[in-house]
Amino acid sequence: MDNNAENRAKFAEEIHSRAKACLTSNDYGHACANYLMLLKLSAEFKTTVKEEFAIALDEWVMQLDQRGKTKDAFWCFEQALELWPDNDMLLHSMGAFLFKLGFPDEAASYIRKALDINPDNPGAKDSLQSIANSVVERWHFRMLNDVTRNTCYLSAVQKAVGMGHDTVLDIGSGTGLLSMFAVQSGAKSVHACEMSKTMYEMSHDVLTANQMEDKISIYHKKSSALKVPGDLPNRVSLVVTETVDAGLLGEHILETLHHAWESLLLPPPRGRVIPAGATVYGQVIECQHLRKRHRLLSNTVGNLDLHNTEFISKAVCMEQTHLDDTDFEPYTSEKLCALPGGYKTLTPVFKVMHFDFNNPMQLYELQTSKHQSFISSIVDCSGQIDAIVTWFDLALDDHQSLSTAPGYDSCWEQAIYPVHTSQLKDSSQNPLSVKEDDTITVAISCANNHLGLMCCKISHNASHSHVKGHDVDMKKSIALVNNISRENDSQNVSLSGADGFVDLDKMDLSSSGQSCTKSEGTTNVVFLEEHDVALLNDSKTQFALLNAIKSTIMRLKPSSIQASMNKDETESYERKNFVSDQLKKTEEKTAVTISSSISTDQSSDPSNKLSVLDLSQVLSVAGLYAAKLNDTTNVCITQPNRNVQHALQCIAKNNGLDIESNFKFVSKSDVLHPNADALWDLVIVDVVEPTGALRQQVLEDIAVARTFCLKPNGVVLPGEITIFGVCVESSNLLSDSRVLGDDRTMGLNIAKYINVFKVSTQLDLTLSTLAYKQLSLPFLMFHLNFNQPCQEADGTIPSHLNQSKSISVEITQDGRLVAIPYWFDISMDKDHHVNSMDKETHWKQAAFLLEEPVEVKKGQKVVVIATLKGSSIWFDIKR
């Protein structure tokens, strides 16, 4: 028996050695097989191999997925979890994989199990935050907190049921609020359907808590899958729904109601729908913030020429046929009153279209034929056309209505239809510039469950002799929106310069800017995400990055760049990108960009070769900058998005860069691991997401790159980041993250159940327009130096991945401490830095919300405990 045990232990050690050898040589498949065999043979190895096995499994699953062998990847997870069901790392990996494949509900289940086992798993915490936003989107909280909306719906349902419409179907029932309104109103029977598995399961808990589980029948299916008889015993007399989005039709309400009238509802007038109808309104606006997010503002970015390619956001409708594309959503959404820098209205409000949801014939016609029309609107304020915005009045019945118009305190945003010069036949120098009394023609299309608007024609008034001056103070607006308040309920955070402080006053829009138009010979049109277009337009960040790369190359490969890149040329480039728009008009043709000339004799010297690894997950042109400065540069890019890869290839080709020989797109796992074959002179990383938070896994990536993949004198860019925070009170942050109490939902018990999915970190914030009360001065939390030599003698992962600091913060005024917004000062090198709070950059901000608000008094000192674990930031407060 002893010999058997000894032999078994020896055999297990041999298997472990084989598994580690396979892992070291990046043979992840055989590594996984050996680890599985080891776990079957001896469970005693679990503690020893936990991290090794997780790495091997993650890498092998990634490789299988890339080869299209998703079923094999699932089999690996199933085998691993069968042997080790309480491994939080495996459960998290399984959840992350499911989320990647588009199964957020199932992913949430695995990740919550991982956190039940290990509440401190930072990766699982981050993943659950991401998944929570998918399975329970933030608008659920805003809607449930909207007392006006809830009161109007309750009143409309009570009235309809009282008039005899007492058999009810709630379509897209969510938490079950409208269904419960129907029960409270005395409905004889109530049915509901909900597609989201998470919301469907939650609504069962909600109904039970409100003692209505036996009064409402809920179906986990689309309304179009309901059968009468079958699911419903008879046709119903009332359908209640709120399947609308900012553009009204994006949630397929026309298709849903068309089917309901055909198959589920009694014919009118015995049957009816709440809401009864909607009227959409529109207006043309100028907005620099939207302009920078949807179209390129210059034909040069850094030292790169972009003349032969159009870079446009995916939301831009290029031609009329796009409006008929079922996969194309021709708008984004924003709160107009929260746009950084505000906006200016260029036309009066115009009526776009009216929908009667209680008219089955109109719904049939809209579903079976394409509606097209044109509206002409006279310009009443000179400016630059950037977008058409729409909102709607939602008539619940003859007396109750809701409005999504800007300026109304409601849960809805407005729809934004970006405008681009390609929509116009006019090829004049600046076709989107209009003057008073010009005419703008808007094309409207209603097809495939979308309402599409696009600017198709501008008729200039020939009698113009001059343009009247206008104060861009954002006060000119329509009667519906003239009461928009743009003031915070507190002092703004005062932030400036290298200490992390910038002014939070609203940006001046007095410079209208120029949009790039298609030049002759344009052959490429590339559609990008909004944040990628905004990054290309972020001249401050591009300037800092370019000059940091230039300085690094001059230090590492001094003979590879001509001395002609002198201070005068740099200053000329900076002037080109930062002068006001008025100066641009006169200086644009004469401004000199940074020279990218390279000596032929020098470039043939192997010692001048530069290797660049770009780990950015956004559209980073950093590698192209380096290649333009040094033509022997080899660039490796881990960007997985094919559209972004295509954009980089277009830019490279346009700038004469050898994309075939000097550029390579690879998987991050191929280059970023402890046994990487290649060593790099320069590693580029996008540390901060456009949404304002640290990019997930970024600090771990930097640690691995710095420790295992960088040459001894190599450099990480950015070199340093400093993280700042401030204590605030904000009811808006609270209402976007959780239901604030049962009083918001007319006394129904919902908050407890949906708040399970509240998130601790709010992203995509614009602090300059957020209503908040500042409770402290800004304070420094962390300073991270990515180029500091490792202090660990054994070369292990740098210690900056795990930090915790206690910061004494003095409260400057009484209030309820709700959140800690934070931002980053990003030092590309010692001479060039940008701040994510700067309104001229492309970043937004993030905020960490406390579990519960803390009452604080002026002069009181609180201790902010800031924790940086992996790439996650967490806070706690001690008084």
Buried (B, 14 or more C-beta within 10 A) or exposed (E): EEEEEEEEEEBBEEBBEBBBEBBEEBBBBBBBBBBBBBBEBBEEBBEEBBEBBBBBBBBBBBBBBEEEBEEBBBEBBEBBBEBBEEBBBBBBBBBBBBBEBEBBBBBBBBBBBBBEBBEEBBBBBBBBBBBBBBBBBBBBBBBBBBBEBBEBBBBBBBBBBEEEBBBBBBBBBBBBBBBBBBBBBEBEBBBBBBBBBBBBBBBBBBBEBBEBBEBBBBBBBBBBEBEBEEBBEEBBBBBBBBBBBBBBBBBBBBBBBBBBBEBBBBEEEEBBBBBBBBBBBBBBBBBBBBBBBBBBBBBBBBBBBBEBBBBBBBBBBBEBEBBBBEEBBBBBBBBBBBBBBBBBBBBBBBEBBEBBBBBBEBBBEBBEEEEBEEBEBBBEBBBBBBBBBBBBBBBBBEEBBBBBBBBBEBBBBBBBBBBBBBBBEBEEEBBBBBBBBBBBBBBBBBBBBBBBBBBBBBBBEEEEEEEEEBEBEBEBBBEBBEEBEBEBBBEBBBBEEEEBBBBBEBBEBEBBBBBBBBEEEEEBBBBBBBBBBBBBBBBBBBBBBBBBBBBBBBEBBEBBBBEEBEEEBBEBBBBBBEBEBEBBEEEBEEBEBBBBEBBEEBBEEEEBBBBBBBBBBBBBBBBBBBBBBBBBBBBBBBBEBEBBBBBBBBBBBBBEBEBEEBBBBBEBBBBBBBEBEEEBBBBBBBBBBBBBBBBBBBBBBBBBBBBBBBBEEBBBBBBBBBBBBBBBBBBBBBBBBBBBEBEBBBEBBBBEBBBEBBBBBBBBBBBBBBBBBBBBBBBBBBEBBBBEEBEEEEEEBBEBBEBEEEBEBBBBBBBBBBBBBBBBBBBBBEEBBBBBBBBBBBBBBBBBBBEEBBEBEEEBEBEBBBBBBBBBBBBBBEE
